[in-house]
Amino acid sequence: MTSPGSDLSAHIQRGLNDLRDLVALQSVSAQGRMLSETADAVQLLLEAEGFRVTMHPGQVAPVLVAEAGEGPFTLLIYNHYDVQPEDPADLWESPPFELTERGDRLYGRGASDDKGEFVSRLAGLRALRERHGGALPLKVKWLLEGEEEVGSPSLEGFVQEHAAELKADGVWWEFGSITPEGRPVLYAGLKGIVCVELRCRVAASDLHSSTGAVVDNPLYRLARAVASLRDEDGTVTIPGFHDDIRPESPADLDAIAALPGDGEALMDGYGVTRRLGAPQDFHHHMNFKPVVNVNGFHGGYGGQGSKTVLPEGGMVKLDFRLVPDQDPAKVVRLLRAHLDAQGLDDIEIVELESHQHPSRSDLSSPFVQTAARVAEQVHGHAPLLHPSSGGSGPMHPFMQHVGAPVIAMGIGNPTGRVHAPNENILRRDFEKGVEFAVEFMDALARG
C-alpha cells in the first residue's frame, strides 16, 4: 500500500497544477462559455498519457471518449468538464475561476464538481503507470461530457449508440465524498429526476383584486395543485406513483442498517426546524424514498407593502426524485391524470431539461466490494456504503446499455459548497483521492 509521500507527491502536485489550469477555463454549460476550449484541454491531458481520444459533437458541448491500456479488467470512468455558473459572484471570497488555497482548502468553481475529481484520477493513473514500468495493467476507458450541469441531454443517446465501444466490467462514477472524520462515502446508485413547471393563467392582464369575487385566482389554483401532491409526511399522493418501485434487496437493507447517525449533521448544519419522517428513518428515506419538491412559487406582487391585485397568471417549479423502477415519462402522465381528476385541467405542465431514470447497482458485486475494500485500506476507516445517493445524474444509461455495475467514490466534502459560492475541496482529500485511484485500479487489474 502506498502513501501520499515521496512516490506520490510529484503526481499530486502535477494534478493540482492541472486543476489550476482547468479551473481557469470558465466552462459554464448553462451559458455556453468556453466549452470547446475546455474539451480541447481535457483531450490534450489524456493524449499526453497515451490515450486514444475521440471527440464527438453534443447538443451543447463535445463528448470525449478515450481508451488506453490492456489487461483482464476494463474500467470505464465517467466525468464531466462543465461547471455551474459562478453567480452570485460577489459572495466568493476569492476569484471563482482561480484555484486559491486558503488554510487546508482549495477554492474555485469546479475544484470539486467535477474537475477536481477528474484530475485526481488522472494523477493516480500516472502513478499507476509509473508503478508498472510505464504500462497500464488494465484497460481504461474514459467518457467525459460537457453537459452534465444542464441535464446531460446528449448522453443517453450517445451511450446507447456507442454501447459496444464503451463496454466495460465496471463504471467509476464522477463523485463521492469523505466525512470530516475521514470516512469515505460511496454510492452504488442515484435517484432519478423529473423537473416540471405548473403554469396557470386566468386572464390577459392583472386585475384589481376586487374582481376576486367573480374571477378565479391562478395562485390559489396552483396552491391547490401543490397541496394535493403529498401528505404531511412527505409521501407523494399521486395515484399509481408508487406502483413500479423495486423492493430493496437484503444487501441494500443491511447497508442502510450499518450507516451511523440519523442525519443530525445535515439538520444541524443547515439549521433545519422541520424534518420529515422519524430520525431513525433518515438513511432509508434518503436512499429509497421518492419525493416531490416545490422549488419555487412565482406570481403576483412580492414587493414592499400591499398591492391589491389579482394576478393574471402564476407558475410553480417542481422536481420529483425517483427510485428504481419508476419511469420519468410515466410520472408526468400520472401527474397530468391527477391534476385533471382534481378539476385542475387548466393547469399546464411544462417539462424542463432532460429527465433522468433512477439506477442502483448490486451491492454484492465484486466491483462494488473491491471499491469498498480499497477505500477502507486507503482512508483507514470503514466506508459508508450507500445503495443510492439522494441526488440524481445520468447513471442509468450506463447500467442499461453498458450493462456494468457502477460505484461513486471521490474527493468531495460535506462543506464543499458544490454549486454555491466558494466551492472547495480539502487538500488532504485530493491527496487521498490520488492514492485511492492508484490502489483501486491496481486492485481491479490484479482481480
C-alpha positions as CSV (number, residue, x, y, z in Angstrom):
1,M,0.0,0.0,0.0
2,T,1.4,3.4,-1.0
3,S,1.0,6.6,1.0
4,P,0.9,10.2,-0.3
5,G,4.6,10.7,0.4
6,S,7.6,10.8,-1.9
7,D,6.3,8.4,-4.5
8,L,3.0,10.2,-5.0
9,S,3.9,13.8,-4.1
10,A,5.1,14.7,-7.6
11,H,1.9,13.2,-9.1
12,I,-0.2,15.1,-6.5
13,Q,1.4,18.4,-7.3
14,R,1.1,17.8,-11.1
15,G,-2.6,17.0,-10.5
16,L,-3.1,20.3,-8.6
17,N,-1.4,22.2,-11.5
18,D,-3.8,20.5,-13.9
19,L,-6.7,21.5,-11.7
20,R,-5.5,25.1,-11.6
21,D,-5.4,25.2,-15.4
22,L,-8.8,23.6,-15.7
23,V,-10.5,25.9,-13.1
24,A,-9.3,28.9,-15.1
25,L,-11.4,27.7,-18.1
26,Q,-14.9,29.0,-17.5
27,S,-16.8,26.0,-18.8
28,V,-20.3,27.1,-17.8
29,S,-22.6,24.9,-19.9
30,A,-25.8,26.8,-18.9
31,Q,-24.3,29.8,-20.6
32,G,-22.2,28.1,-23.3
33,R,-19.0,29.5,-22.1
34,M,-15.5,28.0,-23.0
35,L,-16.9,24.5,-23.6
36,S,-14.9,23.7,-26.7
37,E,-11.7,25.2,-25.2
38,T,-12.1,23.0,-22.1
39,A,-12.8,19.9,-24.1
40,D,-9.6,20.6,-26.1
41,A,-7.6,21.0,-22.8
42,V,-9.0,17.7,-21.5
43,Q,-8.2,15.9,-24.7
44,L,-4.6,17.1,-24.5
45,L,-4.2,15.9,-20.9
46,L,-5.5,12.5,-21.9
47,E,-3.4,12.2,-25.0
48,A,-0.3,13.1,-23.0
49,E,-0.9,9.9,-21.0
50,G,-1.2,7.7,-24.1
51,F,-5.0,7.7,-24.5
52,R,-6.6,7.5,-27.9
53,V,-9.2,10.2,-27.8
54,T,-12.2,10.8,-30.0
55,M,-14.3,14.0,-29.8
56,H,-17.9,13.8,-30.7
57,P,-20.4,16.7,-31.1
58,G,-23.1,17.0,-28.5
59,Q,-26.2,19.2,-28.3
60,V,-24.4,21.7,-26.0
61,A,-20.8,20.5,-25.8
62,P,-18.4,17.9,-27.1
63,V,-18.4,14.3,-25.7
64,L,-14.9,12.8,-25.3
65,V,-14.2,9.1,-25.4
66,A,-10.7,7.9,-24.5
67,E,-9.0,4.5,-24.2
68,A,-5.6,3.2,-23.1
69,G,-4.0,0.2,-21.5
70,E,-4.5,-3.6,-21.7
71,G,-5.4,-6.2,-19.1
72,P,-8.0,-8.6,-17.9
73,F,-10.3,-5.9,-16.5
74,T,-11.9,-3.0,-18.4
75,L,-12.7,0.1,-16.3
76,L,-15.0,2.9,-17.7
77,I,-14.6,6.2,-15.9
78,Y,-17.3,8.9,-16.2
79,N,-16.5,12.6,-15.5
80,H,-17.8,15.9,-16.8
81,Y,-15.8,19.1,-17.5
82,D,-18.6,21.6,-17.4
83,V,-19.4,23.6,-14.2
84,Q,-22.3,25.6,-12.7
85,P,-22.4,29.4,-13.1
86,E,-20.4,31.4,-10.5
87,D,-23.4,33.6,-9.5
88,P,-23.7,35.3,-7.1
89,A,-20.1,36.3,-7.8
90,D,-19.9,38.9,-5.0
91,L,-20.2,36.1,-2.4
92,W,-16.9,34.5,-3.5
93,E,-14.1,35.2,-1.1
94,S,-11.6,34.7,-4.0
95,P,-12.0,34.8,-7.8
96,P,-14.2,31.9,-8.8
97,F,-12.1,30.8,-11.7
98,E,-8.7,31.0,-9.9
99,L,-7.8,28.0,-7.8
100,T,-7.0,29.6,-4.5
101,E,-5.5,27.8,-1.4
102,R,-6.6,29.1,2.0
103,G,-5.8,27.1,5.0
104,D,-6.3,23.4,4.2
105,R,-8.8,24.0,1.4
106,L,-8.6,24.8,-2.3
107,Y,-11.3,27.1,-3.7
108,G,-12.6,27.5,-7.2
109,R,-15.6,26.7,-9.5
110,G,-15.1,23.0,-10.5
111,A,-12.5,22.4,-7.7
112,S,-14.8,19.6,-6.6
113,D,-17.5,19.2,-9.2
114,D,-16.1,17.8,-11.4
115,K,-12.6,19.0,-12.4
116,G,-11.0,18.0,-9.1
117,E,-12.5,14.5,-9.4
118,F,-11.2,14.1,-12.9
119,V,-7.6,15.3,-12.3
120,S,-7.2,13.3,-9.1
121,R,-8.0,10.2,-11.1
122,L,-5.7,11.2,-13.9
123,A,-2.9,11.8,-11.3
124,G,-3.5,8.4,-9.9
125,L,-3.4,6.8,-13.3
126,R,0.0,8.4,-13.9
127,A,1.3,6.9,-10.7
128,L,-0.1,3.5,-11.6
129,R,1.8,3.6,-14.9
130,E,5.0,4.5,-13.1
131,R,4.5,1.6,-10.7
132,H,4.1,-0.8,-13.7
133,G,7.1,0.5,-15.7
134,G,5.1,2.8,-17.9
135,A,2.3,0.4,-18.8
136,L,-1.3,0.3,-17.6
137,P,-2.2,-3.1,-16.2
138,L,-5.8,-2.8,-17.1
139,K,-7.8,-1.3,-19.9
140,V,-9.2,2.2,-19.0
141,K,-11.9,3.9,-21.0
142,W,-12.9,7.4,-20.1
143,L,-16.1,9.3,-21.1
144,L,-16.2,13.0,-20.3
145,E,-19.1,15.2,-21.3
146,G,-19.7,19.0,-21.0
147,E,-23.5,18.9,-20.5
148,E,-23.9,17.4,-17.0
149,E,-24.9,20.6,-15.3
150,V,-27.7,21.2,-17.9
151,G,-29.1,17.7,-17.6
152,S,-26.9,15.7,-20.0
153,P,-29.3,16.0,-23.0
154,S,-26.8,14.2,-25.3
155,L,-25.7,11.4,-23.0
156,E,-28.3,8.7,-23.1
157,G,-28.5,8.6,-26.9
158,F,-24.7,8.7,-27.1
159,V,-24.2,5.8,-24.6
160,Q,-26.8,3.8,-26.4
161,E,-25.3,4.4,-29.8
162,H,-21.7,3.7,-28.6
163,A,-22.5,0.9,-26.2
164,A,-20.1,-1.6,-27.8
165,E,-17.3,1.0,-27.8
166,L,-18.0,1.7,-24.1
167,K,-18.2,-2.0,-23.0
168,A,-16.6,-2.4,-19.6
169,D,-16.6,-4.6,-16.5
170,G,-17.3,-1.7,-14.1
171,V,-18.0,2.0,-14.2
172,W,-16.3,4.5,-11.8
173,W,-18.8,7.4,-11.3
174,E,-17.9,11.1,-11.2
175,F,-18.3,11.9,-7.5
176,G,-18.2,10.8,-3.9
177,S,-17.2,12.3,-0.6
178,I,-15.3,12.0,2.7
179,T,-16.6,12.8,6.1
180,P,-14.9,15.2,8.5
181,E,-13.7,12.2,10.4
182,G,-12.0,10.8,7.3
183,R,-14.6,8.1,6.4
184,P,-15.1,7.6,2.7
185,V,-18.7,7.7,1.4
186,L,-19.5,5.5,-1.6
187,Y,-22.7,5.4,-3.6
188,A,-23.9,2.5,-5.8
189,G,-26.8,4.3,-7.4
190,L,-28.7,7.5,-8.0
191,K,-32.3,8.6,-7.8
192,G,-34.0,9.7,-11.0
193,I,-35.4,13.2,-11.5
194,V,-38.2,14.9,-13.3
195,C,-38.3,18.7,-13.4
196,V,-41.6,20.5,-14.4
197,E,-43.3,23.8,-14.2
198,L,-47.0,24.0,-13.5
199,R,-48.5,27.1,-15.1
200,C,-51.9,28.6,-14.7
201,R,-53.4,31.7,-16.4
202,V,-56.9,33.2,-15.9
203,A,-56.8,36.5,-17.8
204,A,-54.9,38.5,-20.3
205,S,-53.8,41.0,-17.7
206,D,-53.6,41.5,-13.9
207,L,-56.9,42.7,-12.5
208,H,-58.0,44.8,-9.5
209,S,-58.4,42.4,-6.5
210,S,-62.0,43.5,-6.1
211,T,-62.7,41.2,-9.1
212,G,-61.7,38.2,-7.0
213,A,-65.4,37.9,-6.2
214,V,-66.1,36.8,-9.8
215,V,-62.6,35.8,-11.2
216,D,-60.7,32.8,-10.0
217,N,-57.1,33.2,-8.8
218,P,-54.3,31.4,-10.5
219,L,-52.1,31.3,-7.4
220,Y,-55.0,29.7,-5.5
221,R,-55.3,27.0,-8.1
222,L,-51.6,26.4,-8.2
223,A,-51.7,26.1,-4.4
224,R,-54.4,23.6,-4.6
225,A,-52.4,21.6,-7.1
226,V,-49.3,21.7,-4.9
227,A,-51.1,20.7,-1.8
228,S,-52.6,17.7,-3.5
229,L,-49.2,16.2,-4.4
230,R,-48.0,14.9,-1.0
231,D,-49.1,14.4,2.6
232,E,-47.7,15.8,5.8
233,D,-45.0,13.1,6.0
234,G,-43.8,14.0,2.5
235,T,-45.2,10.9,0.8
236,V,-46.4,11.5,-2.8
237,T,-50.1,11.1,-3.1
238,I,-50.5,10.9,-6.9
239,P,-52.4,7.6,-7.6
240,G,-50.1,5.0,-9.2
241,F,-46.9,6.9,-8.3
242,H,-45.5,4.1,-6.2
243,D,-46.7,1.1,-8.2
244,D,-43.5,0.3,-10.0
245,I,-41.0,0.7,-7.2
246,R,-38.4,-2.1,-6.9
247,P,-38.2,-3.6,-3.5
248,E,-35.0,-3.2,-1.6
249,S,-32.7,-6.2,-1.6
250,P,-31.4,-7.8,1.7
251,A,-27.9,-6.3,0.9
252,D,-29.5,-2.9,0.5
253,L,-31.2,-3.1,3.8
254,D,-28.0,-4.4,5.5
255,A,-26.1,-1.4,4.1
256,I,-28.7,1.0,5.5
257,A,-28.6,-0.6,8.9
258,A,-24.8,-0.1,9.0
259,L,-25.0,3.6,8.4
260,P,-24.5,5.7,11.5
261,G,-26.5,8.6,12.8
262,D,-29.9,9.9,11.9
263,G,-29.0,12.9,9.8
264,E,-28.0,15.2,12.6
265,A,-25.1,16.7,10.7
266,L,-27.5,17.8,7.9
267,M,-30.1,19.1,10.3
268,D,-27.7,21.0,12.5
269,G,-25.5,22.2,9.6
270,Y,-28.5,23.9,7.9
271,G,-30.5,24.8,10.9
272,V,-33.4,22.7,9.9
273,T,-36.5,23.3,12.0
274,R,-38.9,20.8,10.4
275,R,-37.8,17.4,9.4
276,L,-39.8,14.7,7.6
277,G,-40.1,11.2,9.0
278,A,-38.7,9.7,12.2
279,P,-35.0,10.3,12.8
280,Q,-34.3,6.5,12.6
281,D,-35.7,6.6,9.0
282,F,-33.3,9.2,7.7
283,H,-31.0,6.9,5.7
284,H,-33.8,4.7,4.5
285,H,-35.7,7.7,3.1
286,M,-32.6,9.3,1.6
287,N,-31.7,6.2,-0.3
288,F,-35.1,4.7,-1.1
289,K,-38.0,7.2,-0.8
290,P,-39.2,9.1,-3.9
291,V,-40.3,12.6,-3.2
292,V,-41.7,15.7,-4.8
293,N,-40.1,19.1,-4.1
294,V,-41.5,22.6,-4.6
295,N,-38.5,24.6,-5.9
296,G,-40.2,27.9,-6.4
297,F,-43.7,29.6,-6.4
298,H,-44.0,32.7,-8.6
299,G,-46.7,35.1,-9.5
300,G,-48.4,38.3,-8.4
301,Y,-46.9,41.1,-6.3
302,G,-44.0,40.5,-3.9
303,G,-42.7,43.9,-3.2
304,Q,-42.9,46.1,-0.2
305,G,-46.3,46.8,1.3
306,S,-49.5,45.8,-0.3
307,K,-50.7,45.8,-3.9
308,T,-54.3,44.8,-4.2
309,V,-54.0,42.8,-7.4
310,L,-55.4,39.6,-8.8
311,P,-52.6,38.2,-10.9
312,E,-53.3,37.1,-14.4
313,G,-51.1,34.0,-14.0
314,G,-48.5,32.2,-12.0
315,M,-46.1,29.3,-12.0
316,V,-44.6,26.7,-9.7
317,K,-41.4,24.8,-10.3
318,L,-41.3,21.2,-9.1
319,D,-38.9,18.3,-9.1
320,F,-39.6,14.6,-8.5
321,R,-36.8,12.4,-7.2
322,L,-37.4,8.8,-8.3
323,V,-36.2,5.3,-7.3
324,P,-35.9,2.1,-9.4
325,D,-38.0,1.2,-11.4
326,Q,-40.1,4.4,-11.7
327,D,-40.2,5.8,-15.2
328,P,-40.0,9.6,-15.6
329,A,-42.3,9.8,-18.6
330,K,-44.9,7.8,-16.7
331,V,-44.7,10.1,-13.7
332,V,-45.5,13.0,-15.9
333,R,-48.6,11.2,-17.3
334,L,-49.7,10.3,-13.8
335,L,-49.3,13.9,-12.7
336,R,-51.5,15.0,-15.6
337,A,-54.2,12.5,-14.8
338,H,-54.1,13.5,-11.1
339,L,-54.5,17.2,-11.8
340,D,-57.3,16.5,-14.2
341,A,-59.1,14.4,-11.6
342,Q,-58.8,17.3,-9.1
343,G,-60.6,19.6,-11.6
344,L,-57.3,21.4,-12.4
345,D,-57.2,20.5,-16.1
346,D,-56.4,24.2,-16.9
347,I,-53.0,23.9,-15.3
348,E,-50.3,23.4,-17.9
349,I,-47.4,21.0,-17.3
350,V,-44.2,22.1,-18.9
351,E,-41.3,19.6,-18.8
352,L,-37.9,21.1,-18.1
353,E,-34.4,19.8,-19.0
354,S,-33.7,16.1,-19.6
355,H,-35.2,13.7,-17.2
356,Q,-33.0,11.1,-15.5
357,H,-34.0,7.5,-14.8
358,P,-33.1,6.1,-11.3
359,S,-30.4,3.4,-11.1
360,R,-28.9,1.1,-8.4
361,S,-26.1,-1.4,-8.6
362,D,-26.0,-4.7,-6.8
363,L,-24.0,-4.1,-3.6
364,S,-22.7,-7.7,-3.6
365,S,-21.0,-7.1,-6.9
366,P,-17.2,-7.8,-6.7
367,F,-16.6,-4.5,-8.4
368,V,-18.5,-2.6,-5.7
369,Q,-16.9,-4.7,-2.9
370,T,-13.4,-4.0,-4.3
371,A,-14.1,-0.3,-4.2
372,A,-15.3,-0.5,-0.6
373,R,-12.3,-2.6,0.5
374,V,-9.7,-0.3,-1.2
375,A,-11.4,2.8,0.3
376,E,-11.1,1.3,3.8
377,Q,-7.4,0.5,3.2
378,V,-6.6,3.9,1.8
379,H,-8.5,6.0,4.3
380,G,-8.1,3.8,7.4
381,H,-11.8,3.9,8.2
382,A,-14.6,1.6,7.2
383,P,-16.5,3.2,4.3
384,L,-20.1,4.4,4.4
385,L,-21.7,2.4,1.5
386,H,-25.0,3.8,0.3
387,P,-27.2,1.8,-2.1
388,S,-28.2,5.2,-3.6
389,S,-27.4,8.9,-3.4
390,G,-30.3,11.1,-2.7
391,G,-29.2,13.1,-5.7
392,S,-29.6,12.4,-9.4
393,G,-27.5,12.1,-12.6
394,P,-27.1,10.2,-15.9
395,M,-26.1,6.9,-14.4
396,H,-29.0,4.8,-15.8
397,P,-27.8,4.8,-19.5
398,F,-24.5,3.2,-18.4
399,M,-26.3,0.4,-16.4
400,Q,-28.8,-0.1,-19.1
401,H,-26.7,-0.1,-22.2
402,V,-23.2,-0.9,-21.0
403,G,-24.5,-3.4,-18.5
404,A,-21.9,-2.9,-15.8
405,P,-22.1,-2.1,-12.1
406,V,-21.4,1.4,-11.1
407,I,-19.7,2.9,-7.9
408,A,-19.2,6.5,-7.0
409,M,-16.2,7.3,-4.9
410,G,-14.5,10.7,-4.9
411,I,-13.0,13.7,-3.1
412,G,-15.9,15.9,-2.1
413,N,-16.6,17.0,1.5
414,P,-19.8,18.0,3.4
415,T,-18.9,21.7,3.4
416,G,-17.6,21.7,-0.2
417,R,-20.3,24.2,-1.3
418,V,-20.8,22.4,-4.6
419,H,-22.9,24.6,-7.0
420,A,-22.6,27.5,-4.5
421,P,-20.1,30.3,-4.0
422,N,-16.7,29.3,-2.5
423,E,-16.8,25.7,-3.9
424,N,-13.9,23.9,-2.4
425,I,-12.0,20.6,-1.6
426,L,-9.7,19.7,1.2
427,R,-6.1,19.2,0.1
428,R,-5.9,16.0,2.2
429,D,-8.9,14.6,0.3
430,F,-7.3,15.4,-3.0
431,E,-4.2,13.5,-1.9
432,K,-6.3,10.6,-0.7
433,G,-8.2,10.6,-4.0
434,V,-5.0,10.2,-5.9
435,E,-3.9,7.3,-3.7
436,F,-7.4,5.7,-4.0
437,A,-7.2,5.9,-7.8
438,V,-3.8,4.1,-7.8
439,E,-4.9,1.3,-5.5
440,F,-8.4,0.9,-6.9
441,M,-7.2,0.4,-10.5
442,D,-4.3,-1.8,-9.3
443,A,-6.7,-4.0,-7.4
444,L,-9.0,-4.3,-10.4
445,A,-6.0,-5.3,-12.5
446,R,-5.0,-8.0,-10.1
447,G,-8.5,-9.4,-9.9
